[in-house]
Amino acid sequence: TLTNKEALFDKMLFKEADVCEIANPVSVNWSAMRNWLMPSMLEFLTYNQHVEYPQRIFEVGDVVKPDAKAETRAMNVRKLACVLSDVKAGYEDMSSALDAILSNLGVEFKLNAAEHPSFISGRTAKILLKNKNIGFIGEVNPEVLNNWGLSMPTTGFEIDVIPLFS
């Protein structure tokens, strides 16, 4: 769960927000707790460009968010992220994967068009469960891909897992 603000915000073209930071980090590379999974997914792709395409990866993992009410001043949130990187990776590919996962869990959801700086405008949506936003889906912005040194089109989604079982 350790990362840095550059990966969480700068490389993702995302506005900086509060994150849980390490008080005396040994390395600038590991100075903050991740607050979303997508940067970790893109970093993984960066280190695996030598592997054959298409590359389909997923992670179910925790992110850490500041919580002033908690004793530790932080709370863990379980998330699921999936990414597809390939010559012809598109929104429809990831939308089909999301539908397959949620349908098999018996979860009814909606997709509503949205804007997200890490994703291509017009190819991004919020994932809604009972009108509550539980995540996002979209095609990764080419500038974000360049920031990570990636050349293949990439699409992905990230959702909060706990609402799926509530």
N, C-alpha and C positions, 0 to 999 in steps of 0.2 A: 504493500500500500504506500510505500515511500516513493516520492517523485520530487518535482520542483515546480516552481511557479512558471518558468519558461515553457515547460511541457504542457501544463494545465491551461495556460492563458495565451501567451505570446504565439506559440506555434499553432494553436487552435483558432487564432483570431478572435478570442473570446475575452470579453471585458473582465478585468481582474475583480475577484470577489474574495470574501473572507474564507480562509482555509486554515486548518490546523497546521501550524508550523513547528518545527523542531527548534527548541531554544538555542542549543549550541551544536549545530550540525557538524559532523566530521567532514562532510562534502557538500558543496553547493548542489550537486546532482540529487542528493537525498535530503532535502531541507523542508519538505512539506508532505502532508498526507494527501492522497488523491481524493478529489471530491466528485469525480466521474471516471468511468472506465475507458472511454473512447481514446484519450491520449495514450494510454497503455497499449491499446490494441494497435494503434498506428506505429508506436515505437516497436512493437513486436514485428510488424510487417517490415519496418526499416531494417531490422537485423536478419530478416529471412528472405531478402530479395533474390538470393541465389537458389531458392527452392522453386520447383515447378509451379506454374500457374494453371488453373485458378487456385487461389489460396482462400480457404474458408476457415475462419477461426471464431471461437466464442469464449467467453469467460463468465462464470457466475462468481462474483466476488464482492467484498465489502469496500465501500468508500467511507470516508470519515467527514462528517460535517460538524461545524461549530454548533454547540447547543448550550446557551448560557444557563439553562435550567438544570442541566445534568451535573452530577457531582464531578465528573471528569472534564466538564465544559465541552464535551464532544459526544457524538453518537455515531454508531455504525449503521449504515444503510446497505442492505443487500441488493445488488443489481445484476442484471443479465445484459451482456453486450454481444452482438454478433457483427462480423465484418466479412465482406466478400471483396477480393481484389482480383481483377481480371481485365483483359482487353475490352470486353463488352459488359462489364459490371454496371448494372443500372438499378434504379429505384424499384422497378417491378420485381427483380430478383430478390431483393431484401424484403419487400412487402410480402412476397409469397412465403418466405421463410418465417416471417413474423406470424402470418396467418396460420401456418402449419403448427407452430409451437402453441399459440394461444387457443386455437381450435381444439387441439388434442388435450388441452387442459380444461376445455369447456368454458373458456372465457370469451365473452362477447366484448368487442372493442370497436372504436371508431378511429379513423384517421382524419384530422383536420389540417388543412394547409397552414403552414407556419413559416416563419423566418428564423434562421439560426445562423450566426456568422461562420460556423465551421462547415456549413453545408451549402450547396448550390441553391440560389434563390429559385423558387418555383419547383424544386425537387426535394422538398422537406415537409414533414408533417409532424404534428403532435400526436401522440398515442393516448387516446382517452378511454378510461374505464369508468363507466357510470358518470360521465361528464367530468371526471377528475383526470388531470394530466399525469400520466405515469411514465412518460418518456418521449423519445423522438426517433425519427427515422429519416434517412436522406442519403443523397449522394455527396460525398466529401468534396468540399471546395478545392479546386485545383491549386490555389495558393497554399492551403493547408498541406496538401500532398507535397508541394515543393518544399515547404518548411521542414517536412520530415524526410526529404530526399526520395520520395516515392514517385514513380512514373506511371504506374497503372491506375486506371480509374478504380475508385473504391466506393463502396456503399455500406451502410451499417445502420444498426439501431441500438438503443440502450433503454432499458425499462427498469423501474423499481419492481422487485420481485414480491415483496410482502403484500401489496394490495391484490395480487393475483389470487391469494389464498385467504383473504379476509372475508 
